[in-house]
Amino acid sequence: MLKPGTAWSDAYEGCRTVAPEAFHDDRVLNHWGGLWQRDGRPSPVFSPIDGTAVAGPPRMDRAGAARAVNAAVEEHRQWRHVPLSERKARVAGAVEAMRANRDLLALLLVWEIGKPWRTACADVDRCLDGVRWYLDEIDRMIEGRTPLPGPVSNIASWNYPMSVLMHAMLVQALAGNAVVAKTPTDGGLSCLTLATALAVREGLPFTLVSGGGAELSPVLVGARELGCVSFVGGRDAGAQVATSLAGGAGLAGRRHVLEQEGLNCWGVWDYSDWDLLAGQIRKSFDYGKQRCTAYPRFVVQRKLFHDFLATYLGTVRDLRYGHPLQVEAPGDPLPELDFGPLINASKAKELADQVEEAIAKGAVPLYRGPEVEGEAYFAPVALLDPPRSSPLFHAEPFGPVDTFVLVDTEAELLAAMNASNGALVATISCDARETAERLAGEVRAFKVGINQPRSRGDREELFGGLGASWRGAFVGGDLLVRAVTQGRQGERLPGNFPNYTMLSH
C-alpha cells in the first residue's frame, strides 16, 4: 500500500494549493513574458514507480519558444541593472519559499523521476544549501564583473532537477542574468514548475518552457540574443548543441557550458582495504547509478579479482531497491532504499537488451539481482569482460549495470580506464599513495580520487570534464559565477575550449 498522503493526487493537489497560477486541473502551464501561459500541447507522462499518469509537459513549438526567448531578452535588459542587494533579497526569498515547501518538492521528485524519499530530499536540500552559500559569497565573486549581454539558456537532464538545474538558475539570476530553462522531457516538470512559481513570486526573471530538444534547440541554443548556453546530458545531444552553436555565434564566441557523459572508471591496483571499498561500492548505487558521476566500470588487477569479487558480491546482495512509497502499514516510515525504478520502462528494456547482447557475444554474467515487479524496475547486473562491440564497453549505461575488466599491467589498467575519450570522474584504489598519484595523473578524467570516489561537487569545488565529456567553461564555486558574468576585456575563462589549452585541473 502507498503511505497515506503520498499519492500522486495528493502531490498535485499540493501544487494547486501552493501555486494555483501555474497548475490547473487539466494541465501545467509554461511561464514566459512574466505570465503563466496556457500554450503548448500537453503530452501524457507516466510515473516510473507504478505507471500512474502524472502531469505531462505542455510542449511548445519553435515559434512559441522564440516568443518566450524574446520576452526573456527584454527581462534581462531590466534585471541586469537591478542592484545586487535587491537580487540577493529576492533569491533569498525564493530559497526560503522552497524550504517551506521542501517535502512537496521532494514528493514530486519521487513520482516524476522515481527517486527514493531520502535521495529526493537530498536533491532539494543540496540545491537550497548551495544557493545559500552563494548568497554569502556573491559580493566577493561579483566584484569587478557584470552580467552577460543576454539571458542564460539552460537545457538539462531529468535526474537532478533541483540540485543541478534549479541551483544553476538561482545562481545565474543572482549574478544578474535573466534565465531561460527547458523542462526535461523525461520527468521533473511539476517539481521545476513549482520551484519556478515560488521564484517568480519573489520577482526573479525566470522563463520555463517545455518541448522537444530537436524542435526547440534552434531557439534555445541558436538565438543570437542569448548570453550563454548551459547543457547537461548525453554526448549525442551535446554534440547537436555544439553543432548548433558552431552554426550561430560559434563555440569560441558564445559562452557555453556543455556537460556530457563519460565512462567513469574505478581502478583497483595493489590494494587491500576491502572493508572500505565495500562501503564505497554500495554508495555507488545511489539512485540506481542514474547520474553523471556514477561508476559503472571497475578495472581490476587480475591477481586481486577473487578478493574484489567477494567484496563486490557481498555488497550488492544487500542492496535495497523497489517501490519508494510502498509500506506494509499506514504508520510505517517510507522505505530506506538505495534506489527505485529507472526513469521509464523504455530505459529498463534498453539496458536489458544491452545486457543480453553482451552476454551473447561473450560477456560473463557474474551477478543478477532479484527482480522487482514493475516495467521500469531493473535489478543490479554485473558482467565480466563486455565485448568491445557492446555499448557497455565504451559508454555509461546510466543504470545499475556494472562491468569488470581484468588487467595485468599498469599500462593495461590505464588503457582500460581511458576507454571513452574523457570522463568526469575516476578513482584509483591503491595502498601505495605514490603509485596511486602517478596512475591518477594518466587517467583521462577531470577529477580522480585516491581511495575515494569523486562527485560533481559544489560550493568551493570546481567541476568539469576532459575530452568528449565536456565542452566550454568549468563551473563550481567562483567559476559558476564567472561563467555567467563578464570580467575584463579579453578574459579567458577556465574550461575545455577547442581554441586554447585549458587550465590544469
C-alpha positions in Angstrom: 0.0 0.0 0.0 1.0 3.6 -0.5 1.9 5.5 2.6 -1.1 7.8 3.3 -0.7 11.3 2.0 1.9 10.4 -0.7 -0.4 9.6 -3.6 0.2 11.5 -6.9 -3.2 13.1 -6.4 -2.0 14.4 -3.0 1.2 15.8 -4.6 -0.7 17.5 -7.5 -3.3 18.9 -5.2 -0.4 20.3 -3.1 0.9 22.1 -6.2 -2.5 23.6 -7.0 -2.8 24.8 -3.4 0.7 26.4 -3.3 0.8 27.7 -6.8 -2.7 27.7 -8.4 -1.4 30.2 -11.0 0.9 27.5 -12.5 -1.2 24.4 -12.0 -4.7 24.0 -13.5 -6.9 21.0 -13.1 -6.1 19.7 -16.6 -2.6 20.9 -17.2 0.7 22.6 -16.0 1.5 25.9 -17.6 4.6 27.4 -19.2 6.0 30.7 -17.8 7.3 33.4 -20.1 6.9 37.2 -20.5 6.2 37.5 -16.8 3.0 35.4 -17.1 1.8 31.9 -16.8 0.8 30.9 -20.3 -1.7 28.3 -21.3 0.2 27.3 -24.5 1.8 24.2 -25.8 0.3 20.8 -26.2 0.3 18.7 -23.0 1.7 15.2 -23.6 1.0 12.1 -21.4 3.6 11.0 -18.9 3.6 8.1 -16.6 5.4 7.7 -13.3 8.2 5.2 -13.3 7.3 3.9 -9.9 4.0 2.3 -10.8 2.8 3.7 -14.2 0.4 6.3 -12.7 -0.4 9.1 -15.1 1.3 12.3 -13.9 1.3 15.8 -15.3 3.0 16.0 -18.8 4.9 18.8 -20.3 3.0 21.4 -22.4 5.2 21.1 -25.4 5.7 24.4 -27.3 6.6 24.7 -30.9 9.6 26.7 -32.2 7.7 29.9 -32.8 6.3 29.9 -29.3 9.8 29.3 -27.8 11.1 32.2 -29.9 8.5 34.5 -28.4 9.5 33.2 -24.9 13.2 33.9 -25.6 12.4 37.4 -26.9 10.5 38.1 -23.7 13.4 36.9 -21.6 15.7 39.2 -23.5 13.6 42.1 -22.5 13.5 40.9 -18.9 17.3 40.6 -19.0 17.7 44.3 -20.1 16.0 45.3 -16.9 17.2 42.7 -14.5 20.9 43.2 -15.2 20.6 46.7 -13.7 18.9 45.6 -10.5 21.3 46.3 -7.6 23.0 43.3 -6.1 21.4 43.9 -2.7 18.0 43.5 -4.2 18.9 40.5 -6.2 20.2 38.8 -3.1 17.0 39.6 -1.2 14.8 38.1 -4.0 16.9 35.0 -4.3 16.9 34.5 -0.6 13.1 34.9 -0.6 12.9 32.2 -3.2 15.1 29.8 -1.2 13.0 30.3 1.9 9.8 29.7 -0.1 11.3 26.4 -1.5 12.5 25.4 2.0 8.9 25.9 3.3 7.7 23.5 0.5 10.6 21.1 0.6 8.7 18.0 1.3 6.2 18.6 -1.5 9.1 19.3 -3.9 10.7 16.0 -2.8 7.5 14.0 -3.2 7.2 15.3 -6.7 10.6 14.0 -7.5 9.7 10.6 -6.2 6.7 10.4 -8.5 8.2 12.1 -11.5 11.6 10.5 -11.7 11.5 7.6 -9.2 13.9 8.9 -6.6 13.6 7.2 -3.2 12.4 9.6 -0.5 15.9 10.1 1.1 17.5 10.8 -2.2 14.7 13.2 -3.3 15.0 15.2 -0.1 18.8 15.3 -0.5 18.3 16.8 -4.0 16.2 19.6 -2.7 18.4 20.3 0.3 21.6 20.4 -1.7 20.1 23.0 -4.1 19.0 25.2 -1.2 22.1 24.8 0.8 24.3 25.5 -2.2 22.4 28.7 -3.1 22.7 29.9 0.5 26.5 29.6 0.2 26.4 31.7 -3.0 24.3 34.3 -1.2 27.0 34.6 1.4 29.9 34.7 -1.1 28.4 36.6 -4.1 29.7 40.1 -3.1 33.3 38.9 -3.4 32.6 36.8 -6.5 30.8 39.6 -8.4 33.3 42.3 -7.7 34.6 43.9 -11.0 32.2 41.7 -13.0 29.0 42.5 -14.9 26.1 40.3 -16.1 26.2 38.9 -19.6 24.7 40.8 -22.5 21.8 38.4 -22.8 20.0 35.7 -20.8 21.3 32.3 -19.9 19.6 29.3 -21.6 19.5 26.0 -19.7 18.9 22.6 -21.1 19.4 19.8 -18.5 18.7 16.2 -18.0 16.0 14.9 -15.8 18.0 13.3 -13.0 18.7 16.3 -10.7 16.1 19.0 -11.3 16.8 20.8 -8.1 20.5 20.4 -7.2 21.8 20.9 -10.7 19.2 22.8 -12.8 17.3 25.0 -10.2 20.6 25.6 -8.3 22.2 26.9 -11.5 19.1 29.0 -12.4 19.1 30.7 -9.0 22.9 31.5 -9.1 22.6 32.8 -12.7 19.8 35.2 -11.6 21.8 36.2 -8.5 24.7 37.1 -10.9 22.4 39.5 -12.8 21.0 37.4 -15.6 17.5 36.6 -16.8 17.1 32.8 -17.1 15.5 30.5 -19.6 15.1 26.8 -18.9 13.6 23.9 -20.7 11.9 21.3 -18.6 13.4 17.8 -19.2 11.3 15.7 -21.5 11.5 12.5 -19.3 10.5 13.9 -15.9 10.6 16.7 -13.3 8.0 19.0 -14.9 5.9 19.6 -11.8 8.9 19.9 -9.4 10.6 22.5 -11.6 7.3 24.4 -12.3 6.5 24.6 -8.5 10.1 25.8 -7.8 9.8 28.3 -10.6 6.5 29.6 -9.4 7.9 30.2 -6.0 10.9 32.1 -7.5 8.7 34.1 -9.8 6.7 35.3 -6.9 9.8 36.8 -5.4 10.4 38.7 -8.6 13.1 36.5 -10.3 13.2 36.7 -14.1 12.6 33.0 -14.9 11.3 31.6 -18.2 10.3 28.0 -18.1 9.2 26.2 -21.3 8.6 22.6 -22.4 9.2 21.0 -25.7 11.3 18.6 -27.7 15.0 19.2 -27.9 15.2 18.9 -31.6 12.3 21.3 -32.1 13.4 24.0 -29.6 17.2 23.8 -29.9 17.5 26.3 -32.8 15.9 28.8 -30.4 17.2 27.8 -27.0 20.7 27.3 -28.3 21.0 29.2 -31.5 19.3 32.5 -30.7 22.0 35.2 -31.1 20.5 37.3 -28.2 21.4 34.6 -25.6 24.4 35.4 -23.4 25.2 31.8 -22.5 24.0 28.2 -23.2 24.3 25.6 -20.4 23.6 22.0 -21.3 23.7 18.8 -19.2 23.1 15.5 -21.0 24.4 12.8 -23.2 27.1 13.0 -25.9 24.7 12.7 -28.8 22.5 15.5 -27.7 25.5 17.5 -26.6 27.1 17.2 -30.0 24.0 18.5 -31.6 24.1 21.5 -29.2 27.7 22.1 -30.1 26.9 21.9 -33.8 24.1 24.4 -33.4 26.4 26.8 -31.5 29.0 26.5 -34.2 26.4 27.4 -36.8 25.4 30.5 -34.9 27.8 32.7 -32.9 30.3 29.9 -32.8 31.7 27.9 -29.8 34.5 30.4 -29.4 32.2 33.5 -29.4 29.3 32.3 -27.3 29.5 31.4 -23.6 28.7 27.8 -23.2 28.8 25.0 -20.6 28.3 21.6 -22.2 28.4 18.8 -19.6 28.3 15.4 -21.4 28.6 11.8 -20.4 31.7 9.7 -20.0 32.5 6.2 -18.8 33.7 6.9 -15.2 36.1 4.1 -14.2 37.3 2.7 -10.8 40.7 1.2 -10.9 41.9 -1.4 -8.3 45.7 -2.0 -8.2 47.8 -3.4 -5.4 45.0 -2.8 -2.9 43.9 -4.5 0.4 41.3 -2.3 2.3 38.3 -4.3 1.2 36.1 -3.2 4.0 36.5 0.5 2.9 35.8 -0.5 -0.7 32.6 -2.4 0.2 31.0 0.7 1.6 32.1 2.8 -1.4 30.6 0.2 -3.8 27.3 0.4 -2.0 27.2 4.1 -2.2 28.0 3.9 -5.9 24.5 2.5 -6.5 22.8 5.7 -5.2 19.8 6.4 -7.4 20.5 3.3 -9.5 23.6 4.9 -11.0 21.4 7.3 -13.0 23.9 10.2 -12.6 26.8 11.6 -14.5 29.3 10.8 -11.8 28.3 7.1 -11.3 31.0 4.4 -11.6 29.8 1.6 -13.9 33.2 0.2 -14.8 35.7 -1.5 -12.5 39.2 -2.2 -13.9 40.8 -4.7 -11.5 44.2 -6.2 -11.2 43.8 -9.9 -12.1 45.6 -11.2 -9.0 43.2 -9.3 -6.8 40.0 -10.3 -8.6 39.0 -13.0 -6.1 39.1 -10.6 -3.2 37.4 -7.8 -5.2 34.6 -10.1 -6.3 34.0 -11.4 -2.8 33.7 -7.8 -1.6 31.5 -6.7 -4.5 29.1 -9.7 -4.3 28.8 -9.3 -0.5 27.8 -5.7 -1.0 25.4 -5.9 -4.0 23.4 -8.7 -2.4 22.5 -6.4 0.4 21.2 -3.6 -1.8 17.7 -2.4 -1.2 15.6 -1.4 -4.2 12.0 -1.2 -5.1 8.9 1.0 -4.8 9.8 4.2 -3.0 6.4 4.9 -1.4 5.1 1.4 -0.5 4.7 0.4 3.1 3.1 -2.5 4.9 1.1 -0.4 7.4 -0.1 3.2 7.3 2.1 4.3 10.2 5.3 2.8 8.8 8.1 5.1 7.6 8.9 5.3 3.9 11.4 2.5 2.9 15.1 3.2 3.1 16.2 2.3 -0.4 19.4 2.5 -2.3 17.4 3.1 -5.5 14.0 2.8 -7.0 13.0 2.4 -10.7 14.8 3.6 -13.7 13.4 6.8 -15.4 11.0 4.8 -17.6 10.2 1.3 -19.0 12.0 2.1 -22.2 15.3 2.6 -20.4 14.8 -0.6 -18.5 14.2 -2.5 -21.8 17.2 -0.8 -23.4 19.5 -2.0 -20.6 18.1 -5.5 -20.6 18.7 -5.7 -24.3 22.3 -4.5 -23.9 23.0 -7.0 -21.2 21.6 -9.9 -23.1 23.5 -8.8 -26.3 26.8 -8.5 -24.3 26.3 -12.0 -22.8 25.5 -13.5 -26.2 28.8 -12.0 -27.5 30.9 -13.4 -24.7 30.5 -11.3 -21.5 30.4 -13.4 -18.4 27.4 -12.8 -16.1 28.6 -12.7 -12.5 25.5 -11.3 -10.7 21.9 -10.6 -11.4 19.8 -9.3 -8.5 16.2 -10.4 -7.7 13.7 -8.8 -9.9 11.1 -6.3 -8.7 7.6 -6.1 -10.1 7.1 -3.1 -12.5 8.2 -2.3 -16.0 10.7 0.4 -15.1 12.5 -1.6 -12.4 15.9 -3.1 -13.2 17.8 -5.3 -10.8 21.6 -4.9 -10.5 23.7 -6.8 -13.0 27.5 -7.4 -13.1 29.3 -8.6 -16.2 32.9 -9.6 -16.7 34.7 -8.6 -19.9 32.0 -6.9 -22.0 32.7 -7.3 -25.7 34.2 -4.2 -27.4 31.2 -4.1 -29.8 28.8 -3.6 -26.9 27.7 -0.1 -25.7 28.5 -1.4 -22.2 32.2 -1.4 -23.1 32.6 2.2 -24.1 29.6 4.2 -22.8 27.9 4.7 -19.5 24.8 2.6 -19.1 23.0 5.1 -16.8 21.6 2.3 -14.7 22.7 -0.4 -12.2 24.8 -2.4 -14.6 28.5 -2.8 -13.7 31.2 -4.2 -15.9 34.6 -5.6 -14.9 37.8 -5.6 -16.9 40.8 -7.6 -15.7 44.3 -6.3 -16.3 47.9 -7.5 -15.5 50.0 -4.3 -16.1 49.7 -0.6 -15.3 49.6 0.2 -19.0 46.6 -2.1 -19.4 44.9 -0.5 -16.4 45.3 3.0 -17.9 44.2 1.9 -21.3 41.0 0.3 -19.9 40.2 3.3 -17.7 40.6 5.7 -20.7 38.2 3.8 -23.0 35.7 6.6 -23.5 37.8 9.6 -24.6 37.4 11.5 -21.4 35.3 11.3 -18.3 34.1 13.5 -15.5 35.4 11.4 -12.5 37.6 8.4 -11.8 39.1 6.7 -8.8 42.3 4.7 -8.1 42.2 2.3 -5.1 45.8 1.5 -4.3 47.6 1.1 -1.0 50.7 3.0 -2.1 49.8 6.7 -2.3 52.8 7.5 -4.6 51.7 4.8 -7.1 48.1 5.9 -7.0 49.0 9.5 -7.7 51.3 8.5 -10.5 48.5 6.4 -12.1 45.9 9.1 -11.5 47.9 11.6 -13.5 47.5 9.4 -16.6 43.7 8.9 -16.2 41.6 11.0 -18.6 39.1 12.2 -16.1 38.6 15.7 -14.7 38.6 14.6 -11.1 40.5 11.5 -9.9 40.0 10.2 -6.4 42.7 8.3 -4.4 40.9 5.6 -2.4 37.7 7.5 -2.5 35.0 8.4 -5.1 34.7 11.8 -6.6 31.5 13.7 -7.3 30.2 16.7 -9.1 30.8 18.9 -6.0 29.6 22.4 -5.5 30.5 25.5 -3.5 34.3 25.9 -3.4 34.9 22.8 -5.7 35.1 23.4 -9.4 33.7 20.8 -11.9 34.3 20.0 -15.5 35.4 17.2 -17.8 38.1 16.1 -20.2 37.9 15.1 -23.8 34.4 14.4 -25.1 32.8 14.6 -21.7 32.8 18.4 -21.6 33.0 21.5 -23.8 33.2 25.0 -22.5 33.5 26.8 -19.2 34.1 24.9 -16.0 31.7 25.6 -13.1 31.5 25.3 -9.3 32.5 27.8 -6.7 33.6 31.1 -8.2 33.7 29.6 -11.6 29.9 29.1 -11.8 29.6 32.9 -11.4 32.4 33.7 -13.7 30.8 31.5 -16.4 27.7 33.8 -16.4 29.4 37.2 -15.9 31.9 39.3 -17.8 35.2 40.5 -16.5 37.9 42.5 -18.1 38.2 42.5 -21.8 40.0 39.6 -23.3 39.4 37.4 -20.2 39.8 33.7 -20.7 37.6 31.5 -18.7 39.0 28.3 -17.3 37.4 25.5 -19.4 37.7 22.8 -22.0 37.6 25.0 -25.1 38.7 24.0 -28.6 40.6 27.2 -29.3 43.1 27.2 -26.4 44.7 24.9 -23.9 42.5 24.6 -20.8 43.9 25.2 -17.3 45.2 22.4 -15.3 42.7 20.6 -13.1 
